[in-house]
Amino acid sequence: MDIKDITFSYDRKTDRLHAINAVIEPGRITTIIGPNGCGKSTLLSVMSNNATPRLGQVILDGKEIARYKPKELARQLAVVHQQNEAPSDLTVEKLVSFGRLPHKNMFTARRDEDEQAVEWAIACTNLEERRTRTLDQLSGGERQRVWIAMALAQRTPILFLDEPTTYLDMYYQLEILELIRQLNQEHGLTIVMVLHDINQAIRYSDVMIAMKEGRIITNGPPAKVVTSDMIQAVYGVEVVVRHDAEAGMYLIPIGVGASVHLQAQGV
């Protein structure tokens, strides 16, 4: 996926994204980080054709995503949104089965391949024992796994997740992130996600994109992107970057300081 010179505004007056350029590498986990309101979720919306840029284009497999028909695009990429809603009396299996809608029309009965995709998605997310439970009988972490399972049932090569660990405690955050890494490593999914926790982004990403005020400040492998200067420039926070044989690379915040200026760059 190529993101070329994307500029976006909600009101056609104030730009929320400014000349964004990026390449999403297939088969890798890319994580977008940055402070609240910097444009992370907006960029993900543009990349999934849920928002139309004022300028620029997003290219998927040599074709501008705006030229894809909705069902055609839904067979290429799936999105797990930050906030999801469904009737609380829906069962896990029923909700997951909705992921097959891009592969069907109103006259198509449920086929073997649909059954297999649903079974695969439920197995991948370890929901076999909860398939008959309704959403109101699940924990927050379990509900998030159901939404991921519904996206997996689409059987797309690309998966977008907007803050998939929001509102979850530490156990369920790590459970979801381990699942995301497993989907990438074992099934080859190209994954793009938005995260707030920088240490989690370091641990679970192949590529990181750091944003501030609608611009990309830097991108690349975590070891290149995450520096004390970058964190201070983007977040206004002083940190120490540590490396540990067991834990790997991580940050320790030590205080709030004056911002360092780093020039925004394309990718």
Beta strands, then each sheet from edge to edge (+ up, - down):
strand 1: 2-9
strand 2: 15-23
strand 3: 29-33
strand 4: 55-60
strand 5: 63-64
strand 6: 77-80
strand 7: 158-162
strand 8: 190-194
strand 9: 207-212
strand 10: 215-220
strand 11: 237-244
strand 12: 248-256
sheet 1: 2+ 1- 4+ 5-
sheet 2: 6+ 7+ 8+ 3+ 9+ 10-
sheet 3: 11+ 12-
end
